[in-house]
Amino acid sequence: MRKRWMILAVSLGVAAMAQASARDLHVDNEHCGYSSAYDVQAKPDGIDFHRSGDGHPSDVFMHNGQLRVNGKAVAVSPADAARLRAYESDMRDLLPQMAGIANEAIGMAFDALSTVAATLGGSQHHRDALVDRLNHQRREALRALDAHINAQRWDQQGFGSAIEQPVTEAANDMAHSITRSVLWAVLTGHASDVEARADAIDQSIDKAMDQRSDQLEARAKAVCPRLESLDKLQQQFSFRLADGSALQLLKHTNTEHENQARQVAIR
């Protein structure tokens, strides 16, 4: 009996693997030690940065070296105009890369969930139904993602809900279905069949997910130099806002290197 319950535990562990891998992968700015309070919208006539709440400034718009902050034009030098053009160009190139990473993260998670469902979802009828439901959830998740993150838009506030929420809901739904299927197989004397399938999928999906996670992680890390370039550009802006502050669209967060340096300084 203990072995049968171990089979159930292994099966559910495999089902949770996709959910965990999607949650653990960071594809937002914080992956590189940067964060931003702004949503970004790339339009044909420029790029708009907007944030809600009490932050200042709330609206920044740049195009072809010109800058407006909260609807008012800001005078900039020729050097800053060149930097603004570079910032706009880099941001336009960056958005499709980040959107592609987010799409792949969802695709990877749902591929893993579908593999588990097709293997451990009970009878052929139940397996097919579960996979169909997951495919529907995948399409809905991608549609929701496209509303927040695409080649022209990065919705910072909607990032978590656009990726983690649909994957978590789909994983929980599938885990519930598989729990019933595995329990029924165990109770009806088909434990050995479930054990064989669980062992096979545990090994295959672990290898496949590790490989794809590494590839996706590499794509996420490739974004970091682009963010560093944007940060350097904003640090070089010589103009100042109405309150005398510098424009900061990206915020540099504490990184491991900085923490180590701080510890050395304390010593």
C-alpha positions as CSV (number, residue, x, y, z in Angstrom):
1,M,0.0,0.0,0.0
2,R,2.9,2.4,0.8
3,K,4.3,1.8,-2.7
4,R,0.9,2.7,-4.2
5,W,0.8,6.0,-2.4
6,M,4.4,6.7,-3.5
7,I,3.2,6.2,-7.1
8,L,0.5,8.8,-6.5
9,A,3.1,11.2,-5.0
10,V,5.5,10.8,-7.9
11,S,2.7,11.4,-10.4
12,L,1.6,14.6,-8.7
13,G,5.2,15.7,-8.4
14,V,5.6,15.4,-12.1
15,A,2.4,17.4,-12.6
16,A,3.7,20.2,-10.4
17,M,7.0,20.4,-12.3
18,A,5.8,22.6,-15.1
19,Q,4.1,25.0,-12.7
20,A,7.3,25.3,-10.7
21,S,9.5,25.9,-13.7
22,A,7.4,28.7,-15.0
23,R,7.3,30.4,-11.6
24,D,11.1,30.1,-11.1
25,L,12.0,31.6,-14.4
26,H,12.4,35.4,-14.3
27,V,11.9,37.1,-17.6
28,D,11.3,40.6,-16.3
29,N,13.7,43.4,-15.6
30,E,14.5,42.2,-12.1
31,H,16.3,39.2,-13.6
32,C,19.2,41.6,-14.5
33,G,19.1,43.7,-11.4
34,Y,16.7,46.3,-12.9
35,S,13.1,47.2,-12.2
36,S,10.7,49.7,-13.6
37,A,7.4,51.2,-12.5
38,Y,6.5,52.1,-16.0
39,D,4.3,50.4,-18.6
40,V,5.7,50.9,-22.1
41,Q,3.8,51.4,-25.3
42,A,5.7,51.7,-28.6
43,K,3.7,53.7,-31.1
44,P,4.5,54.8,-34.6
45,D,4.9,58.4,-33.5
46,G,7.0,57.6,-30.4
47,I,7.3,55.6,-27.2
48,D,5.1,56.3,-24.2
49,F,6.0,55.4,-20.6
50,H,3.2,55.5,-18.1
51,R,2.8,54.6,-14.4
52,S,-0.1,54.9,-12.1
53,G,-0.2,55.9,-8.4
54,D,1.8,58.6,-6.8
55,G,5.0,58.2,-8.7
56,H,6.5,61.2,-10.6
57,P,6.6,61.7,-13.4
58,S,3.6,59.7,-14.4
59,D,3.9,60.1,-18.2
60,V,7.0,60.3,-20.4
61,F,6.9,60.4,-24.1
62,M,9.9,60.4,-26.5
63,H,10.3,60.4,-30.2
64,N,13.1,61.4,-32.6
65,G,15.1,63.1,-29.9
66,Q,12.2,65.1,-28.5
67,L,10.8,64.6,-25.0
68,R,7.6,65.4,-23.2
69,V,7.0,64.8,-19.5
70,N,3.5,64.9,-18.1
71,G,2.4,66.6,-21.4
72,K,5.0,69.4,-21.3
73,A,8.0,69.6,-23.7
74,V,11.4,69.4,-22.1
75,A,14.3,71.3,-23.7
76,V,17.2,69.0,-24.4
77,S,20.7,69.5,-25.9
78,P,21.8,68.0,-29.2
79,A,23.8,65.4,-27.3
80,D,20.7,64.4,-25.2
81,A,18.6,64.4,-28.3
82,A,21.0,61.8,-29.7
83,R,20.7,59.8,-26.5
84,L,16.9,59.9,-26.6
85,R,17.0,58.6,-30.1
86,A,19.2,55.7,-29.1
87,Y,17.0,55.0,-26.1
88,E,13.9,54.9,-28.2
89,S,15.6,52.7,-30.8
90,D,16.9,50.3,-28.2
91,M,13.5,50.0,-26.5
92,R,11.8,49.3,-29.8
93,D,14.3,46.4,-30.3
94,L,13.9,45.1,-26.8
95,L,10.2,44.8,-26.5
96,P,9.8,42.0,-29.1
97,Q,12.6,40.1,-27.4
98,M,11.0,40.2,-24.0
99,A,7.6,39.4,-25.5
100,G,9.1,36.3,-27.2
101,I,10.6,35.1,-23.9
102,A,7.3,35.5,-22.1
103,N,5.5,33.6,-24.9
104,E,8.0,30.8,-24.7
105,A,7.7,30.6,-20.9
106,I,4.0,30.0,-21.3
107,G,4.4,27.5,-24.1
108,M,7.0,25.6,-22.2
109,A,4.8,25.3,-19.1
110,F,1.7,24.2,-21.1
111,D,3.8,21.7,-23.1
112,A,4.9,20.0,-19.9
113,L,1.4,20.0,-18.5
114,S,0.0,18.5,-21.7
115,T,2.7,15.8,-21.6
116,V,1.7,14.8,-18.1
117,A,-2.0,14.9,-18.9
118,A,-1.6,12.7,-22.0
119,T,0.4,10.2,-20.0
120,L,-1.3,10.1,-16.6
121,G,-4.8,11.4,-17.3
122,G,-6.6,8.1,-17.0
123,S,-8.5,6.5,-19.8
124,Q,-7.9,7.6,-23.4
125,H,-11.2,9.6,-23.3
126,H,-10.2,11.4,-20.1
127,R,-6.7,12.1,-21.4
128,D,-8.0,13.6,-24.6
129,A,-10.5,15.7,-22.8
130,L,-7.8,16.9,-20.4
131,V,-5.4,17.8,-23.2
132,D,-8.2,19.6,-25.1
133,R,-8.9,21.6,-21.9
134,L,-5.2,22.5,-21.5
135,N,-5.0,23.6,-25.1
136,H,-8.0,25.9,-24.6
137,Q,-6.4,27.3,-21.5
138,R,-3.1,27.8,-23.4
139,R,-4.9,29.8,-26.1
140,E,-6.7,31.9,-23.5
141,A,-3.4,32.5,-21.6
142,L,-1.6,33.6,-24.8
143,R,-4.5,35.9,-25.7
144,A,-4.3,37.4,-22.2
145,L,-0.6,37.7,-22.5
146,D,-0.8,39.5,-25.8
147,A,-3.0,42.1,-24.2
148,H,-0.3,43.0,-21.7
149,I,3.0,42.0,-23.4
150,N,3.7,42.0,-27.1
151,A,6.1,43.5,-29.6
152,Q,4.8,47.0,-28.9
153,R,3.8,46.8,-25.3
154,W,5.2,45.8,-21.9
155,D,2.7,46.0,-19.1
156,Q,4.7,45.9,-15.9
157,Q,1.8,45.6,-13.6
158,G,0.1,42.9,-15.6
159,F,3.2,40.7,-16.0
160,G,2.6,38.4,-13.1
161,S,-1.1,37.8,-13.8
162,A,-0.5,37.3,-17.5
163,I,2.0,34.5,-17.0
164,E,1.9,33.0,-13.5
165,Q,-1.9,33.1,-12.9
166,P,-3.0,31.1,-16.0
167,V,-0.2,28.5,-15.5
168,T,-1.0,28.1,-11.9
169,E,-4.7,27.7,-12.5
170,A,-4.1,25.1,-15.3
171,A,-1.6,23.2,-13.2
172,N,-4.1,23.0,-10.3
173,D,-6.9,21.9,-12.5
174,M,-4.8,19.2,-14.1
175,A,-3.4,18.0,-10.7
176,H,-7.0,17.6,-9.5
177,S,-7.9,15.5,-12.5
178,I,-4.8,13.4,-12.3
179,T,-5.3,12.8,-8.6
180,R,-8.6,11.2,-9.3
181,S,-7.2,9.2,-12.3
182,V,-4.2,7.8,-10.4
183,L,-6.3,7.0,-7.3
184,W,-8.7,5.1,-9.5
185,A,-5.9,3.2,-11.1
186,V,-4.4,2.3,-7.8
187,L,-7.7,1.2,-6.3
188,T,-8.6,-1.0,-9.3
189,G,-5.3,-2.8,-9.4
190,H,-3.5,-1.0,-12.2
191,A,-0.8,0.5,-10.0
192,S,2.0,-1.2,-11.9
193,D,0.9,0.5,-15.2
194,V,0.8,3.9,-13.5
195,E,4.1,3.3,-11.9
196,A,5.8,2.5,-15.2
197,R,4.3,5.6,-16.9
198,A,5.1,7.8,-14.0
199,D,8.8,6.7,-14.0
200,A,9.1,7.2,-17.7
201,I,7.6,10.6,-17.7
202,D,9.5,11.7,-14.7
203,Q,12.8,11.1,-16.5
204,S,11.8,12.4,-19.9
205,I,10.0,15.6,-18.8
206,D,12.8,16.4,-16.3
207,K,15.4,16.3,-19.1
208,A,13.3,18.2,-21.6
209,M,12.3,20.9,-19.1
210,D,15.8,21.4,-18.0
211,Q,17.0,21.8,-21.5
212,R,14.3,24.3,-22.5
213,S,14.7,26.1,-19.2
214,D,18.4,26.6,-19.8
215,Q,17.7,27.9,-23.3
216,L,15.1,30.3,-22.1
217,E,17.3,31.4,-19.2
218,A,20.0,32.2,-21.8
219,R,17.5,34.3,-23.8
220,A,16.5,36.1,-20.6
221,K,20.2,36.8,-19.7
222,A,20.8,38.1,-23.3
223,V,18.4,40.9,-22.5
224,C,20.6,42.2,-19.6
225,P,23.2,44.0,-21.7
226,R,20.3,45.9,-23.5
227,L,19.0,47.0,-20.1
228,E,22.4,48.0,-19.0
229,S,22.8,50.1,-22.2
230,L,19.5,51.8,-21.4
231,D,20.6,52.5,-17.9
232,K,23.8,54.1,-19.1
233,L,21.9,56.3,-21.5
234,Q,19.6,57.6,-18.8
235,Q,22.5,58.2,-16.5
236,Q,24.1,60.4,-19.2
237,F,21.0,62.6,-19.7
238,S,22.1,66.1,-18.8
239,F,18.6,67.7,-18.7
240,R,16.6,67.8,-15.5
241,L,12.9,67.6,-14.8
242,A,10.9,70.5,-13.4
243,D,11.7,69.5,-9.8
244,G,15.4,69.3,-10.6
245,S,15.5,65.5,-10.6
246,A,17.0,63.3,-13.3
247,L,14.8,61.1,-15.5
248,Q,14.9,57.5,-14.3
249,L,12.8,55.1,-16.3
250,L,14.8,52.1,-15.1
251,K,15.8,51.6,-11.5
252,H,19.0,49.7,-10.6
253,T,18.2,47.3,-7.8
254,N,20.7,45.7,-5.4
255,T,22.6,42.9,-7.2
256,E,24.7,40.2,-5.7
257,H,27.9,42.1,-6.8
258,E,26.7,45.2,-5.0
259,N,25.8,43.3,-1.9
260,Q,29.3,41.7,-1.8
261,A,30.9,45.0,-2.3
262,R,28.9,46.5,0.6
263,Q,29.9,43.6,2.9
264,V,33.6,44.2,2.0
265,A,33.2,47.9,2.8
266,I,31.6,47.1,6.2
267,R,34.5,44.9,7.1
